[in-house]
Amino acid sequence: MLQYTVMAQKTETDWKATLTPDEFHVLREHGTEHRGSSPLLQEKRGGTFTCAGCGQPLFASDTKYESGTGWPSFYRPIEGAIATTTDRSYGMTRIEVHCASCGGHLGHLFPDGPPPTGERYCMNGVAMRFEPKKT
């Protein structure tokens, strides 16, 4: 099991007090938001997508692309921002993506993304927040 600094500092009660029920379900219980439900799907401004649990910068807006899956998708995280584990739930093997700072579940990584990485970080929008670039 992965160890995270912030995870060790917050109890389940603390997380429930700071997150919405939907954020808690996804970030702490490894849930998935409904396809097409995230306002972040339409976000096209310059800026940074951050973890809704701890504020860790996760993805630069110039790595976001339209995958057609119904979840915000990116082809590269900010270096050191994420951690991964093997997810064998639902009778399949996938790579689960977590915030490297707090351990919150963000989504999954698939090998069908665009160049230059060929990777698709399929993220739950409720697990992230968007910070527009300051002008």
C-alpha positions in Angstrom: 0.0 0.0 0.0 1.2 3.5 -0.8 2.0 5.9 2.0 1.1 9.6 1.8 2.0 12.5 4.1 -1.4 14.2 4.2 -3.3 10.9 4.4 -1.6 10.2 7.7 -2.5 13.6 9.1 -6.3 13.5 8.3 -8.8 11.2 9.7 -11.9 10.0 7.8 -13.9 12.5 9.9 -11.5 15.3 8.9 -11.9 14.4 5.2 -15.7 14.2 5.5 -15.7 17.7 7.1 -13.6 19.3 4.3 -14.9 17.5 1.2 -18.4 17.4 -0.4 -20.1 14.0 -0.3 -19.3 13.5 -4.0 -15.6 14.5 -3.5 -15.4 12.2 -0.6 -16.9 9.3 -2.5 -14.4 9.7 -5.4 -11.3 10.8 -3.6 -11.5 8.6 -0.4 -13.8 5.7 -1.5 -12.4 5.2 -5.0 -15.7 6.1 -6.6 -16.5 7.3 -10.1 -18.6 10.3 -11.1 -21.2 9.9 -13.8 -20.0 10.1 -17.3 -20.4 13.6 -18.8 -21.3 15.2 -15.4 -18.1 17.3 -14.8 -18.1 21.0 -15.7 -14.3 20.6 -16.1 -15.1 18.7 -19.4 -15.8 22.2 -21.0 -12.9 24.0 -19.3 -10.6 25.4 -22.0 -8.9 28.3 -20.3 -5.2 28.3 -19.5 -4.4 27.3 -16.0 -3.8 24.3 -13.7 -6.0 21.4 -12.6 -5.4 20.7 -8.9 -6.4 18.0 -6.4 -9.8 18.8 -4.7 -8.5 17.2 -1.6 -5.3 19.0 -0.9 -4.7 21.6 -3.7 -1.7 19.7 -5.2 -1.2 20.9 -8.9 -1.9 17.8 -11.1 -2.2 18.8 -14.7 -1.4 21.8 -16.8 -4.3 22.9 -19.0 -2.2 22.5 -22.2 -2.1 18.7 -21.6 -5.9 18.4 -21.6 -7.7 17.0 -24.6 -11.1 15.8 -25.7 -11.0 12.0 -25.5 -14.8 11.5 -26.1 -15.0 9.4 -23.0 -17.1 11.8 -20.9 -14.4 12.4 -18.3 -11.6 15.1 -18.4 -8.6 13.6 -20.0 -4.9 14.6 -20.1 -1.9 13.1 -21.8 0.7 14.1 -19.1 0.6 15.0 -15.4 2.8 17.6 -13.8 6.0 15.8 -12.8 5.8 14.2 -9.3 2.1 15.1 -9.0 0.6 11.6 -9.2 1.2 8.1 -8.0 -0.3 4.9 -9.4 -1.3 1.4 -8.2 -2.8 -1.6 -9.8 -6.6 -1.8 -9.6 -8.1 -5.3 -10.1 -11.7 -4.3 -9.3 -14.6 -5.1 -11.6 -12.9 -8.2 -13.1 -10.2 -6.3 -14.9 -6.7 -4.9 -14.3 -6.3 -1.1 -14.6 -3.8 1.5 -13.4 -5.4 3.6 -10.8 -4.2 7.2 -10.5 -3.8 8.9 -7.1 -2.7 12.4 -5.9 0.9 12.0 -4.8 0.4 14.4 -1.9 -2.8 13.1 -0.2 -3.4 9.8 -1.9 -6.9 10.8 -3.2 -8.3 8.7 -6.0 -8.3 10.7 -9.2 -9.1 8.2 -12.0 -7.3 5.7 -14.2 -4.5 5.6 -16.8 -5.0 4.0 -20.2 -2.5 3.4 -23.0 -4.7 4.9 -25.7 -3.9 8.6 -25.5 -2.5 11.0 -28.1 1.1 11.8 -28.9 3.5 12.6 -27.5 2.9 10.2 -24.6 0.2 7.8 -25.9 -1.3 7.9 -22.4 -4.8 8.9 -21.3 -5.2 10.1 -17.8 -9.0 9.7 -17.5 -9.8 11.8 -14.4 -12.9 12.3 -12.3 -13.6 16.1 -12.5 -15.1 16.1 -9.0 -11.6 15.1 -7.7 -10.1 18.2 -9.2 -10.4 22.0 -9.1 -9.3 24.4 -11.8 -7.2 27.4 -11.2 -7.1 29.8 -14.1 -3.8 31.3 -15.2 -3.3 34.7 -13.6 -3.1 37.5 -16.1 
